Amino acid sequence: MSRGKQRNPTFVHINIRVSKEVNDYFARHGNRSEAIRKVLDDYVSQQPAVDNNPVDDRQLLLPV
């Protein structure tokens, strides 16, 4: 029996390592995962569209 189509896109589970300061910042928001997701979603939505080629990481537009 299928549950049907998701209303929202499903999430992919990843593990990341962050500094204590970053962890402490997001821990203050209650739902740490949701706060991190919002920051990342906002950042990505502000970036110009790039070809989705996972081999060419030169297209990754992260601040240095």
LOKOLVEX-670865 format. One record per atom (N, C-alpha, C, O): residue in three letters; atom name; x, y, z. Coordinates in nm, 4 decimals. Each point is the difference from the previous one (the first is absolute). Last residue first. Layout:
% LOKOLVEX-670865
(ALA,CA,(X,Y,Z)),
...
% end
This chain:
% LOKOLVEX-670865
(VAL,N,(3.4249,3.2620,-0.0079)),
(VAL,CA,(0.1332,-0.0469,0.0398)),
(VAL,C,(0.0421,0.0687,0.1270)),
(VAL,O,(0.1093,-0.0254,0.0506)),
(PRO,N,(-0.6146,-0.1164,-0.2721)),
(PRO,CA,(0.0919,0.1082,0.0360)),
(PRO,C,(0.1319,-0.0567,0.0501)),
(PRO,O,(0.0035,-0.1040,0.0658)),
(LEU,N,(-0.2915,-0.1661,-0.4287)),
(LEU,CA,(0.0024,0.0239,0.1429)),
(LEU,C,(0.0934,0.1149,0.0316)),
(LEU,O,(0.1011,0.0173,-0.0680)),
(LEU,N,(-0.3055,-0.2877,-0.3588)),
(LEU,CA,(0.0195,0.1423,0.0279)),
(LEU,C,(-0.0105,0.0280,0.1492)),
(LEU,O,(-0.0993,0.0568,0.0455)),
(LEU,N,(0.2122,-0.4670,-0.4298)),
(LEU,CA,(-0.0531,0.0197,0.1346)),
(LEU,C,(0.0320,0.1408,0.0453)),
(LEU,O,(0.1172,0.0363,0.0101)),
(GLN,N,(0.0362,-0.2384,-0.4213)),
(GLN,CA,(-0.1247,0.0725,-0.0090)),
(GLN,C,(-0.0612,0.0289,0.1363)),
(GLN,O,(-0.0959,0.0766,0.0097)),
(ARG,N,(0.4874,-0.3447,-0.0863)),
(ARG,CA,(0.0344,0.1421,-0.0179)),
(ARG,C,(-0.1262,0.0858,-0.0073)),
(ARG,O,(0.0071,0.1216,0.0177)),
(ASP,N,(0.0139,-0.6128,0.0075)),
(ASP,CA,(-0.0296,0.0750,0.1214)),
(ASP,C,(0.0443,0.1463,-0.0103)),
(ASP,O,(-0.0179,0.0752,0.0958)),
(ASP,N,(-0.1127,-0.5018,-0.4253)),
(ASP,CA,(0.0687,0.1278,-0.0090)),
(ASP,C,(-0.0337,0.0878,0.1211)),
(ASP,O,(-0.0972,0.0755,-0.0029)),
(VAL,N,(-0.0985,-0.5063,-0.0485)),
(VAL,CA,(0.1430,-0.0230,-0.0174)),
(VAL,C,(0.0771,0.1312,0.0036)),
(VAL,O,(0.1142,0.0030,0.0460)),
(PRO,N,(-0.6041,-0.0408,-0.0257)),
(PRO,CA,(0.0682,-0.0262,0.1270)),
(PRO,C,(0.1503,-0.0203,-0.0112)),
(PRO,O,(0.0703,0.0057,0.1009)),
(ASN,N,(-0.4418,0.2851,-0.3828)),
(ASN,CA,(0.0970,-0.1031,-0.0299)),
(ASN,C,(0.0816,-0.0280,0.1263)),
(ASN,O,(0.0865,0.0802,0.0354)),
(ASN,N,(-0.4879,0.2371,-0.1950)),
(ASN,CA,(0.0016,-0.0950,0.1118)),
(ASN,C,(0.0914,-0.1182,-0.0306)),
(ASN,O,(-0.0460,-0.1140,-0.0072)),
(ASP,N,(0.0423,0.6556,-0.1448)),
(ASP,CA,(-0.0193,-0.1345,-0.0530)),
(ASP,C,(0.0163,-0.0985,0.1145)),
(ASP,O,(0.0930,0.0129,0.0797)),
(VAL,N,(-0.2554,0.4652,0.0630)),
(VAL,CA,(0.1204,-0.0612,-0.0566)),
(VAL,C,(-0.0369,-0.1363,-0.0554)),
(VAL,O,(-0.0998,-0.0601,0.0398)),
(ALA,N,(-0.1363,0.5678,0.1431)),
(ALA,CA,(-0.0153,-0.1388,-0.0434)),
(ALA,C,(0.1315,-0.0486,-0.0599)),
(ALA,O,(0.0665,0.0728,-0.0738)),
(PRO,N,(-0.0543,0.3113,0.4475)),
(PRO,CA,(-0.0377,-0.0164,-0.1404)),
(PRO,C,(-0.0081,-0.1486,-0.0344)),
(PRO,O,(0.0683,-0.0828,0.0603)),
(GLN,N,(-0.1708,0.2404,0.4436)),
(GLN,CA,(0.1120,-0.0237,-0.0907)),
(GLN,C,(-0.0486,-0.0104,-0.1426)),
(GLN,O,(-0.1120,-0.0445,-0.0247)),
(GLN,N,(-0.1635,0.0891,0.4276)),
(GLN,CA,(0.0566,0.1279,-0.0425)),
(GLN,C,(0.1140,-0.0148,-0.0998)),
(GLN,O,(0.0501,0.0997,-0.0519)),
(SER,N,(-0.2754,-0.4728,0.2646)),
(SER,CA,(-0.0992,0.0694,-0.0824)),
(SER,C,(0.0519,0.1348,-0.0515)),
(SER,O,(-0.0532,0.0527,-0.0977)),
(VAL,N,(0.3173,-0.3151,0.3997)),
(VAL,CA,(-0.0071,-0.0620,-0.1323)),
(VAL,C,(-0.0979,0.0752,-0.0899)),
(VAL,O,(0.0268,0.0168,-0.1189)),
(TYR,N,(0.0078,0.1222,0.5698)),
(TYR,CA,(0.1246,0.0237,-0.0724)),
(TYR,C,(-0.0094,-0.0529,-0.1430)),
(TYR,O,(0.0331,0.0703,-0.0955)),
(ASP,N,(-0.3929,-0.1584,0.3870)),
(ASP,CA,(0.0058,0.1424,-0.0350)),
(ASP,C,(0.1245,0.0310,-0.0831)),
(ASP,O,(-0.0068,0.0726,-0.0992)),
(ASP,N,(-0.0335,-0.5084,0.2740)),
(ASP,CA,(-0.1003,0.0238,-0.1046)),
(ASP,C,(0.0026,0.1449,-0.0461)),
(ASP,O,(-0.0049,0.0268,-0.1200)),
(LEU,N,(0.2784,-0.1407,0.4858)),
(LEU,CA,(0.0510,-0.0574,-0.1247)),
(LEU,C,(-0.0974,0.0212,-0.1149)),
(LEU,O,(0.0419,0.0332,-0.1108)),
(VAL,N,(-0.1758,0.1072,0.5406)),
(VAL,CA,(0.1160,0.0785,-0.0439)),
(VAL,C,(0.0521,-0.0517,-0.1333)),
(VAL,O,(0.0290,0.0787,-0.0901)),
(LYS,N,(-0.3740,-0.3266,0.2907)),
(LYS,CA,(-0.0483,0.1307,-0.0454)),
(LYS,C,(0.1152,0.0856,-0.0517)),
(LYS,O,(-0.0113,0.0612,-0.1062)),
(ARG,N,(0.1136,-0.4809,0.3030)),
(ARG,CA,(-0.0655,-0.0162,-0.1295)),
(ARG,C,(-0.0465,0.1342,-0.0552)),
(ARG,O,(0.0157,0.0262,-0.1192)),
(ILE,N,(0.1549,-0.0383,0.5567)),
(ILE,CA,(0.1077,-0.0184,-0.0977)),
(ILE,C,(-0.0585,-0.0106,-0.1402)),
(ILE,O,(0.0517,0.0608,-0.0937)),
(ALA,N,(-0.3597,-0.0425,0.4431)),
(ALA,CA,(0.0710,0.1280,-0.0112)),
(ALA,C,(0.1125,-0.0086,-0.1033)),
(ALA,O,(0.0175,0.0911,-0.0809)),
(GLU,N,(-0.2577,-0.4854,0.1889)),
(GLU,CA,(-0.0844,0.0937,-0.0744)),
(GLU,C,(0.0702,0.1343,-0.0208)),
(GLU,O,(-0.0104,0.0598,-0.1071)),
(SER,N,(0.2240,-0.3842,0.3756)),
(SER,CA,(-0.0046,-0.0421,-0.1410)),
(SER,C,(-0.0818,0.0964,-0.0840)),
(SER,O,(0.0399,0.0355,-0.1109)),
(ARG,N,(-0.0227,0.0337,0.5840)),
(ARG,CA,(0.1276,0.0274,-0.0671)),
(ARG,C,(-0.0050,-0.0347,-0.1485)),
(ARG,O,(0.0445,0.0786,-0.0837)),
(ASN,N,(-0.4094,0.0611,0.4487)),
(ASN,CA,(0.0092,-0.1053,-0.1004)),
(ASN,C,(0.1211,0.0284,-0.0878)),
(ASN,O,(-0.0093,0.0709,-0.1003)),
(GLY,N,(0.0128,0.2155,0.4704)),
(GLY,CA,(-0.0959,-0.1055,0.0328)),
(GLY,C,(0.0125,-0.1168,-0.0951)),
(GLY,O,(0.0565,-0.1031,0.0366)),
(HIS,N,(0.2241,0.5090,-0.0210)),
(HIS,CA,(-0.1243,0.0134,-0.0759)),
(HIS,C,(-0.1025,-0.1087,0.0309)),
(HIS,O,(-0.1069,-0.0022,-0.0611)),
(ARG,N,(0.5708,0.0418,0.2277)),
(ARG,CA,(-0.0874,0.0985,0.0652)),
(ARG,C,(-0.1350,0.0116,-0.0684)),
(ARG,O,(-0.0919,0.0594,0.0564)),
(ALA,N,(0.4477,-0.3296,-0.2328)),
(ALA,CA,(-0.0629,-0.0649,0.1150)),
(ALA,C,(-0.0956,0.0946,0.0722)),
(ALA,O,(-0.0960,-0.0453,0.0623)),
(PHE,N,(0.3744,0.1954,-0.4224)),
(PHE,CA,(-0.1208,-0.0687,-0.0437)),
(PHE,C,(-0.0719,-0.0706,0.1143)),
(PHE,O,(-0.1218,-0.0174,-0.0053)),
(TYR,N,(0.5274,0.2421,0.1050)),
(TYR,CA,(-0.0915,0.0953,-0.0623)),
(TYR,C,(-0.1312,-0.0686,-0.0376)),
(TYR,O,(-0.1079,0.0482,0.0345)),
(ASP,N,(0.4654,-0.3127,0.1257)),
(ASP,CA,(-0.0653,0.0767,0.1068)),
(ASP,C,(-0.1024,0.0980,-0.0557)),
(ASP,O,(-0.1073,0.0179,0.0577)),
(ASN,N,(0.3744,-0.2589,-0.3647)),
(ASN,CA,(-0.0911,-0.0892,0.0700)),
(ASN,C,(-0.0774,0.0758,0.1083)),
(ASN,O,(-0.1216,-0.0151,0.0116)),
(VAL,N,(0.4623,0.2448,-0.2302)),
(VAL,CA,(-0.1125,-0.0228,-0.0915)),
(VAL,C,(-0.1043,-0.0886,0.0673)),
(VAL,O,(-0.1197,0.0279,-0.0074)),
(GLU,N,(0.5159,0.0425,0.2438)),
(GLU,CA,(-0.0757,0.1250,-0.0103)),
(GLU,C,(-0.1221,-0.0154,-0.0903)),
(GLU,O,(-0.1082,0.0496,0.0313)),
(LYS,N,(0.4180,-0.4055,0.0099)),
(LYS,CA,(-0.0810,0.0126,0.1212)),
(LYS,C,(-0.0863,0.1252,-0.0073)),
(LYS,O,(-0.1153,-0.0014,0.0432)),
(SER,N,(0.2540,-0.2006,-0.5130)),
(SER,CA,(0.0706,0.0484,0.1186)),
(SER,C,(-0.0959,0.0067,0.1184)),
(SER,O,(-0.1217,-0.0031,-0.0180)),
(VAL,N,(0.0282,-0.3622,-0.3612)),
(VAL,CA,(0.0020,0.1455,0.0109)),
(VAL,C,(0.0753,0.0387,0.1260)),
(VAL,O,(0.0200,-0.0818,0.0898)),
(ARG,N,(-0.1464,-0.3581,-0.4528)),
(ARG,CA,(0.0761,0.0421,0.1178)),
(ARG,C,(0.0064,0.1519,-0.0028)),
(ARG,O,(0.0349,0.0595,-0.1020)),
(ILE,N,(-0.4073,-0.4388,-0.1117)),
(ILE,CA,(0.0982,0.1057,-0.0215)),
(ILE,C,(0.0713,0.0285,0.1313)),
(ILE,O,(-0.0537,-0.0241,0.1081)),
(ASN,N,(-0.2938,-0.3574,-0.3890)),
(ASN,CA,(0.0715,0.0346,0.1228)),
(ASN,C,(0.1004,0.1087,-0.0342)),
(ASN,O,(0.0711,-0.0101,-0.1000)),
(ILE,N,(-0.5713,-0.1545,-0.1301)),
(ILE,CA,(0.1445,0.0182,-0.0124)),
(ILE,C,(0.0576,0.0257,0.1390)),
(ILE,O,(-0.0721,0.0400,0.0914)),
(HIS,N,(-0.4191,-0.2050,-0.3725)),
(HIS,CA,(0.0762,0.0057,0.1245)),
(HIS,C,(0.1487,0.0138,-0.0315)),
(HIS,O,(0.0558,-0.0781,-0.0771)),
(VAL,N,(-0.4994,0.2486,-0.2033)),
(VAL,CA,(0.1099,-0.0950,-0.0067)),
(VAL,C,(0.0802,0.0166,0.1279)),
(VAL,O,(0.0354,0.1116,0.0380)),
(PHE,N,(-0.5830,-0.0019,-0.1521)),
(PHE,CA,(0.1342,0.0460,0.0336)),
(PHE,C,(0.0998,-0.1137,-0.0143)),
(PHE,O,(-0.0349,-0.1173,0.0126)),
(THR,N,(-0.4594,0.2332,-0.2751)),
(THR,CA,(0.0648,-0.0759,0.1067)),
(THR,C,(0.1412,0.0532,0.0208)),
(THR,O,(0.0574,0.0630,-0.0888)),
(PRO,N,(-0.4753,0.2451,-0.0900)),
(PRO,CA,(0.1078,-0.0892,-0.0442)),
(PRO,C,(0.0614,-0.0734,0.1192)),
(PRO,O,(0.0081,0.0541,0.1103)),
(ASN,N,(-0.5194,0.0772,-0.0731)),
(ASN,CA,(0.1280,0.0718,-0.0044)),
(ASN,C,(0.1081,-0.0955,-0.0492)),
(ASN,O,(-0.0126,-0.1215,0.0148)),
(ARG,N,(-0.4122,-0.0535,-0.0066)),
(ARG,CA,(-0.0347,0.1401,-0.0243)),
(ARG,C,(0.1259,0.0839,-0.0160)),
(ARG,O,(0.0081,0.0855,-0.0881)),
(GLN,N,(-0.0436,-0.6203,-0.0395)),
(GLN,CA,(0.0379,0.0950,0.1052)),
(GLN,C,(-0.0481,0.1401,-0.0356)),
(GLN,O,(0.0045,0.0389,-0.1167)),
(LYS,N,(-0.2457,-0.5002,-0.0619)),
(LYS,CA,(0.1015,0.0989,-0.0324)),
(LYS,C,(0.0241,0.0947,0.1183)),
(LYS,O,(-0.0940,0.0418,0.0677)),
(GLY,N,(-0.0839,-0.5418,0.0373)),
(GLY,CA,(-0.0349,0.1066,-0.0930)),
(GLY,C,(0.1138,0.0993,-0.0166)),
(GLY,O,(0.1073,-0.0143,0.0586)),
(ARG,N,(-0.1277,-0.4127,0.1953)),
(ARG,CA,(-0.0486,0.1174,0.0736)),
(ARG,C,(-0.0422,0.1132,-0.0922)),
(ARG,O,(-0.0624,0.0960,0.0450)),
(SER,N,(0.0524,-0.6485,-0.1408)),
(SER,CA,(0.0795,0.1208,-0.0149)),
(SER,C,(-0.0624,0.1152,0.0773)),
(SER,O,(-0.1222,0.0095,0.0115)),
(MET,N,(0.1246,-0.5771,0.0183)),
(MET,CA,(-0.0844,0.1180,0.0000)),
(MET,C,(0.0889,0.1243,0.0000)),
(MET,O,(0.0892,0.0130,0.0839)),
% end
